[in-house]
Amino acid sequence: MPPVLAVLAAAVLFGTTGTSQALGPEGATPLGVGAARVAVGGVALALVAAIAGARGRARGLLGSPRLTGRSALLMGVAGACLFSYQPLFFLGTSANGVAVGTVIALGSAPVLAGALEWALTRRCPGGLWLAATALATSGVAVLALGGQSDATTSPVGVAASVGAGASFAVFTVSQRRLLDDGWRPLTIMGAAGAVAALLAVALLLPQDVTWLAEPRGTAVALWLGLVTTALAYTAFTWGLQGVRAATAATLTLAEPLTASVLGLAVLGERLTLLAAAGILVLASGLTLTAWGARRPRNPRQEIA
């Protein structure tokens, strides 16, 4: 699968999270569901990475680079960011509403990823990426805010949403740096998943998790953990091998597009004319980003 399609596939899986939560049992809070998602997915990622590593060593395959303080720090940062995105995102949406919180979190992630990658590599993302990201982010804003006339802004909520966007940006750039150092995608996600799982379990301990014992609760936790976390983040990390961190972050804006389609098809939600326009603008931005990422690159200037 081409890297661009791998990142888009991951974003589509991310986009099923909201619908899955809505189909969960009563008593399942967004924070509890998010923590269960990371705990299950993190454990799965760590186990799969450990098994793959053991098989690789048994077959005499070339191992991973030597673990250094820098690489260990990057893996720890990636795991912490994988975990922190969930509570920060939910805090932002609870303070300012789903629409405003989503716009700030998802809209800030590509911009912050591009700025961070630019600062670290001294390579400008390029005009095409800037135009495509602006177009896609505008589509997210129109889609999320369509039909909302009383949006409020809480400074704490804004800070939490920007923190969520920054978490995903740092997570993406950290992984890109590890890939550049020769680390394998599954090894990176296994380490990050183990760190995130430990933090998620600590968050779950004080909460009521009886809903997990219900068949529907178990199904939701397994889907979110195994599919939208373990599988999706593995696909995302694998796709990062072929695209820049800033481009990957922009492509993940396919998440709200998927969530909107599922809301219409599965949850019976209605689409306003303004939200429909937002979907078209967002889809146009994603198409432009994907097209730019597949173009041959000029070694003197990164286009996408």
C-alpha positions as CSV (number, residue, x, y, z in Angstrom):
1,M,0.0,0.0,0.0
2,P,1.4,3.5,-0.9
3,P,2.4,5.5,2.2
4,V,-0.2,8.2,1.4
5,L,-3.0,5.6,1.4
6,A,-1.7,4.1,4.6
7,V,-2.0,7.4,6.4
8,L,-5.4,8.0,4.9
9,A,-6.5,4.5,6.0
10,A,-5.3,5.3,9.5
11,A,-7.3,8.5,9.5
12,V,-10.5,6.7,8.3
13,L,-10.1,4.3,11.2
14,F,-9.5,7.2,13.6
15,G,-12.8,8.6,12.3
16,T,-14.8,5.6,13.6
17,T,-14.0,6.5,17.2
18,G,-17.0,8.9,17.8
19,T,-19.5,6.5,16.3
20,S,-18.1,3.6,18.3
21,Q,-18.4,5.7,21.5
22,A,-22.0,6.6,20.6
23,L,-22.9,3.0,20.2
24,G,-21.4,2.1,23.6
25,P,-23.4,1.1,26.7
26,E,-24.7,3.6,29.3
27,G,-22.2,4.6,31.9
28,A,-19.3,4.7,29.4
29,T,-17.9,8.2,29.8
30,P,-15.8,9.7,27.0
31,L,-12.7,9.9,29.2
32,G,-13.2,6.3,30.4
33,V,-13.7,5.0,26.8
34,G,-10.6,7.0,25.7
35,A,-8.5,5.5,28.5
36,A,-9.7,2.0,27.7
37,R,-8.9,2.5,24.1
38,V,-5.3,3.5,24.8
39,A,-4.9,0.7,27.4
40,V,-6.1,-2.1,25.1
41,G,-4.3,-0.7,22.0
42,G,-1.1,0.0,23.8
43,V,-0.9,-3.5,25.3
44,A,-1.7,-5.0,21.8
45,L,1.0,-2.9,20.2
46,A,3.6,-3.8,22.8
47,L,2.8,-7.6,22.5
48,V,2.8,-7.6,18.7
49,A,6.2,-5.7,18.6
50,A,7.7,-8.1,21.2
51,I,6.5,-11.2,19.2
52,A,7.8,-9.7,15.9
53,G,11.1,-8.9,17.5
54,A,11.5,-12.4,18.9
55,R,10.8,-14.0,15.5
56,G,13.2,-11.6,13.8
57,R,16.0,-12.5,16.1
58,A,15.2,-16.2,15.8
59,R,15.5,-15.9,12.0
60,G,18.8,-14.0,12.3
61,L,17.3,-10.9,10.7
62,L,19.0,-7.6,11.0
63,G,18.0,-6.0,14.3
64,S,17.1,-2.4,15.2
65,P,19.6,0.4,15.7
66,R,21.4,0.6,19.1
67,L,19.2,2.1,21.7
68,T,20.5,5.5,22.7
69,G,19.3,8.1,25.2
70,R,18.0,10.1,22.3
71,S,15.9,7.3,20.8
72,A,14.7,6.2,24.2
73,L,13.6,9.8,24.9
74,L,11.8,10.0,21.6
75,M,9.9,6.8,22.2
76,G,8.9,7.9,25.6
77,V,7.7,11.3,24.3
78,A,5.7,9.5,21.5
79,G,4.1,7.3,24.1
80,A,3.2,10.2,26.4
81,C,1.7,12.1,23.5
82,L,-0.2,9.1,22.3
83,F,-1.8,9.0,25.8
84,S,-2.2,12.7,26.5
85,Y,-4.1,13.5,23.3
86,Q,-7.3,11.7,24.6
87,P,-7.8,13.6,28.0
88,L,-6.7,17.0,26.5
89,F,-9.1,16.5,23.5
90,F,-12.0,15.6,25.8
91,L,-11.3,18.5,28.2
92,G,-11.3,20.9,25.3
93,T,-14.6,19.6,23.9
94,S,-16.3,19.6,27.3
95,A,-15.3,23.2,27.9
96,N,-16.1,24.7,24.5
97,G,-18.3,22.2,22.9
98,V,-17.5,19.5,20.4
99,A,-17.5,21.8,17.4
100,V,-15.1,24.4,18.7
101,G,-12.9,21.9,20.5
102,T,-12.6,19.7,17.4
103,V,-11.7,22.7,15.1
104,I,-8.9,23.9,17.5
105,A,-7.4,20.4,18.1
106,L,-7.6,19.0,14.6
107,G,-6.9,22.3,12.9
108,S,-3.8,23.1,15.0
109,A,-2.1,19.7,14.7
110,P,-1.0,20.0,11.0
111,V,0.2,23.6,11.5
112,L,2.1,22.7,14.7
113,A,3.6,19.6,13.0
114,G,4.8,21.7,10.1
115,A,6.3,24.4,12.3
116,L,8.1,21.8,14.5
117,E,9.4,19.9,11.6
118,W,10.6,23.1,9.9
119,A,12.4,24.1,13.2
120,L,14.1,20.8,13.5
121,T,15.0,20.1,9.9
122,R,15.2,23.7,8.5
123,R,13.2,22.5,5.5
124,C,10.1,24.6,4.6
125,P,7.0,22.4,4.0
126,G,6.4,24.3,0.8
127,G,3.6,26.4,-0.7
128,L,1.5,23.5,-1.9
129,W,1.4,22.0,1.6
130,L,0.5,25.4,3.1
131,A,-2.3,25.9,0.6
132,A,-3.7,22.4,1.0
133,T,-3.5,22.5,4.8
134,A,-5.3,25.9,4.9
135,L,-8.0,24.5,2.6
136,A,-8.4,21.3,4.6
137,T,-8.4,23.2,8.0
138,S,-11.0,25.6,6.7
139,G,-13.1,22.7,5.7
140,V,-12.9,21.3,9.2
141,A,-13.9,24.6,10.7
142,V,-16.9,25.0,8.4
143,L,-17.9,21.4,8.9
144,A,-17.7,21.5,12.7
145,L,-19.2,25.0,13.2
146,G,-22.0,24.6,10.6
147,G,-25.2,25.2,12.4
148,Q,-23.6,26.5,15.6
149,S,-24.4,30.1,16.5
150,D,-23.7,30.1,20.2
151,A,-20.2,28.8,20.4
152,T,-18.4,29.8,23.6
153,T,-14.7,30.0,24.2
154,S,-13.1,29.1,27.5
155,P,-9.4,29.9,27.8
156,V,-8.8,26.6,29.6
157,G,-10.7,24.7,26.9
158,V,-8.7,26.4,24.2
159,A,-5.4,25.6,25.9
160,A,-6.5,22.0,26.3
161,S,-7.5,21.7,22.6
162,V,-4.2,23.3,21.4
163,G,-2.5,20.9,23.8
164,A,-4.2,18.0,22.1
165,G,-3.1,19.3,18.7
166,A,0.4,19.8,20.0
167,S,0.4,16.2,21.4
168,F,-0.4,14.8,18.0
169,A,2.1,17.0,16.3
170,V,4.9,16.1,18.6
171,F,3.9,12.4,18.4
172,T,4.1,12.6,14.6
173,V,7.5,14.4,14.5
174,S,9.0,12.1,17.1
175,Q,8.1,9.1,15.1
176,R,9.5,10.6,11.9
177,R,12.8,11.3,13.6
178,L,13.0,7.7,14.9
179,L,12.2,6.4,11.3
180,D,15.0,8.6,10.0
181,D,17.3,6.9,12.5
182,G,16.5,3.5,11.1
183,W,14.0,2.2,13.6
184,R,11.2,0.0,12.4
185,P,7.6,1.2,12.5
186,L,6.4,-1.7,14.6
187,T,9.2,-1.3,17.1
188,I,8.4,2.4,17.5
189,M,4.7,1.8,18.0
190,G,5.4,-1.1,20.4
191,A,7.5,1.2,22.7
192,A,5.1,4.1,22.4
193,G,2.1,1.8,23.1
194,A,3.7,0.3,26.2
195,V,4.3,3.8,27.7
196,A,0.7,5.0,26.7
197,A,-0.8,1.8,28.2
198,L,0.8,2.3,31.6
199,L,-0.5,5.9,31.7
200,A,-4.0,4.9,30.5
201,V,-4.3,2.2,33.2
202,A,-3.4,4.7,35.8
203,L,-6.2,7.0,34.5
204,L,-8.7,4.1,34.5
205,L,-8.1,3.0,38.1
206,P,-10.2,5.8,39.8
207,Q,-13.1,5.4,37.3
208,D,-16.2,3.2,37.1
209,V,-15.4,0.7,34.4
210,T,-18.3,-1.8,35.0
211,W,-19.5,-1.0,31.5
212,L,-16.5,-3.0,30.2
213,A,-18.2,-6.2,31.5
214,E,-21.2,-5.7,29.2
215,P,-20.9,-7.4,25.7
216,R,-21.4,-4.1,23.9
217,G,-18.9,-2.4,26.2
218,T,-16.3,-5.2,25.6
219,A,-16.9,-4.9,21.8
220,V,-16.4,-1.1,21.8
221,A,-13.2,-1.4,23.9
222,L,-11.8,-4.1,21.6
223,W,-12.7,-2.2,18.4
224,L,-11.3,1.1,19.7
225,G,-8.2,-0.6,21.1
226,L,-7.3,-3.1,18.5
227,V,-8.5,-1.4,15.3
228,T,-8.6,2.4,15.9
229,T,-5.4,2.4,18.0
230,A,-3.2,-0.7,17.3
231,L,-4.0,-1.2,13.6
232,A,-4.5,2.5,12.8
233,Y,-1.4,3.8,14.5
234,T,0.7,1.0,13.0
235,A,-0.6,2.0,9.5
236,F,0.0,5.7,10.3
237,T,3.6,5.0,11.4
238,W,4.3,2.8,8.4
239,G,3.0,5.5,6.1
240,L,5.3,8.1,7.7
241,Q,8.2,6.3,6.1
242,G,7.1,7.8,2.7
243,V,5.7,11.2,3.7
244,R,6.8,14.1,5.8
245,A,5.4,14.6,9.3
246,A,3.6,17.8,8.3
247,T,1.9,16.1,5.3
248,A,0.9,13.1,7.4
249,A,-0.7,15.4,10.0
250,T,-2.7,17.2,7.3
251,L,-3.9,13.9,5.8
252,T,-5.3,12.8,9.2
253,L,-7.9,15.5,8.7
254,A,-9.8,12.8,6.9
255,E,-10.8,11.8,10.4
256,P,-13.6,14.4,10.8
257,L,-14.7,13.6,7.2
258,T,-15.1,10.0,8.1
259,A,-16.9,10.8,11.3
260,S,-19.4,13.0,9.5
261,V,-20.2,10.3,6.9
262,L,-20.6,7.7,9.6
263,G,-22.8,10.1,11.6
264,L,-25.1,10.4,8.6
265,A,-25.1,6.7,7.6
266,V,-25.1,5.0,11.1
267,L,-26.4,7.5,13.6
268,G,-29.0,9.1,11.5
269,E,-27.6,12.6,11.9
270,R,-28.7,15.4,9.6
271,L,-26.3,17.5,7.5
272,T,-26.8,21.2,7.1
273,L,-25.9,23.0,3.9
274,L,-23.0,24.7,5.5
275,A,-21.7,21.4,6.9
276,A,-22.0,19.9,3.4
277,A,-19.9,22.7,2.0
278,G,-17.3,22.1,4.7
279,I,-17.1,18.4,3.6
280,L,-16.4,19.5,0.0
281,V,-13.8,22.0,1.1
282,L,-12.1,19.5,3.4
283,A,-12.1,16.7,0.7
284,S,-10.6,19.2,-1.7
285,G,-7.8,20.0,0.7
286,L,-7.1,16.3,1.4
287,T,-7.0,15.5,-2.3
288,L,-4.5,18.3,-3.0
289,T,-2.4,17.1,-0.1
290,A,-2.4,13.5,-1.3
291,W,-1.6,14.6,-4.9
292,G,1.3,16.8,-3.7
293,A,2.7,14.0,-1.5
294,R,2.8,11.6,-4.5
295,R,4.6,14.0,-6.8
296,P,8.3,13.5,-7.4
297,R,10.2,15.7,-5.0
298,N,12.8,18.3,-5.8
299,P,15.8,17.5,-3.5
300,R,16.4,21.3,-3.0
301,Q,12.8,22.0,-1.9
302,E,10.3,19.8,-0.2
303,I,6.9,20.3,-1.8
304,A,4.6,18.1,0.4
